[in-house]
Amino acid sequence: MTDPAAARRELTVAAQDVEAAKERGRSAVAAADERLRAAVDAAREAGVLWGEIGDTLGMRRGNAYQRFRHRGPSLPGAKHNRFA
C-alpha cells in the first residue's frame, strides 16, 4: 500500500507542474499574438490589403479587419464605437 502523505505530496507537485506549464503556455501565446499583431501592423503600413492579410492567416478579410484593426477609446457611455 502507498503512503498517503507521499501520494498527497506527489499530487501537489504534479498539480503545481500543470499550473506552471499552463502559465508558460499563456505567456507563449501572448508573445506570439503580439508578434502577429506587429506583423499585421507592418503589413498594413506597407500597403498590404485586408483581403491579403486574411488569406495569409486563413480567415476572411472582414474577420482579419475586425481582429487586427486599431480601435480608439470608446465614447463615454457608448456600447460600440464603430467609427474608431
C-alpha positions as CSV (number, residue, x, y, z in Angstrom):
1,M,0.0,0.0,0.0
2,T,1.2,3.5,-0.9
3,D,1.9,6.1,1.9
4,P,-1.0,8.6,1.8
5,A,1.2,11.5,2.8
6,A,3.7,10.8,-0.1
7,A,0.8,10.4,-2.5
8,R,-0.6,13.8,-1.4
9,R,2.8,15.4,-1.9
10,E,3.2,13.9,-5.3
11,L,-0.3,15.1,-6.2
12,T,0.5,18.6,-5.1
13,V,3.8,18.7,-7.0
14,A,2.0,17.3,-10.2
15,A,-0.7,20.0,-9.9
16,Q,1.9,22.7,-9.5
17,D,3.7,21.4,-12.6
18,V,0.5,21.6,-14.5
19,E,-0.2,25.2,-13.4
20,A,3.4,26.2,-14.3
21,A,3.0,24.7,-17.7
22,K,-0.3,26.5,-18.3
23,E,1.4,29.8,-17.4
24,R,4.3,29.2,-19.7
25,G,1.7,28.4,-22.4
26,R,-0.2,31.6,-21.8
27,S,3.0,33.6,-21.9
28,A,4.0,31.9,-25.2
29,V,0.6,32.6,-26.7
30,A,0.6,36.2,-25.6
31,A,4.1,36.7,-27.1
32,A,3.1,35.0,-30.4
33,D,-0.1,37.2,-30.6
34,E,1.9,40.3,-30.0
35,R,4.3,39.3,-32.8
36,L,1.4,38.6,-35.1
37,R,-0.2,42.0,-34.4
38,A,3.1,43.7,-35.1
39,A,3.4,41.8,-38.4
40,V,-0.2,42.8,-39.4
41,D,0.6,46.5,-38.5
42,A,3.8,46.4,-40.6
43,A,1.9,44.7,-43.5
44,R,-0.8,47.4,-43.4
45,E,1.8,50.2,-43.3
46,A,3.4,48.6,-46.3
47,G,0.1,48.7,-48.2
48,V,-1.0,45.1,-47.9
49,L,-4.8,44.8,-48.2
50,W,-7.0,43.3,-45.6
51,G,-8.0,40.6,-48.0
52,E,-4.4,39.6,-48.5
53,I,-3.8,39.5,-44.7
54,G,-7.0,37.4,-44.3
55,D,-5.9,35.0,-47.0
56,T,-2.4,34.6,-45.4
57,L,-4.0,34.0,-42.0
58,G,-6.7,31.6,-43.3
59,M,-9.6,33.9,-42.5
60,R,-11.9,36.3,-44.4
61,R,-11.0,39.9,-45.0
62,G,-13.6,41.2,-42.6
63,N,-12.5,38.9,-39.8
64,A,-8.9,40.0,-40.2
65,Y,-10.1,43.6,-40.1
66,Q,-12.2,43.1,-37.0
67,R,-9.5,41.3,-35.2
68,F,-6.5,43.5,-36.0
69,R,-7.8,47.0,-36.7
70,H,-6.8,49.6,-34.3
71,R,-9.6,50.7,-32.0
72,G,-9.6,54.1,-30.4
73,P,-11.0,54.7,-27.0
74,S,-14.8,54.3,-26.9
75,L,-17.0,57.2,-26.5
76,P,-18.3,57.6,-22.9
77,G,-21.5,55.6,-22.5
78,A,-21.3,54.0,-25.9
79,K,-21.5,50.2,-26.2
80,H,-19.7,50.1,-29.5
81,N,-17.6,52.7,-31.3
82,R,-17.9,51.7,-35.0
83,F,-16.0,54.7,-36.2
84,A,-12.8,54.3,-34.2
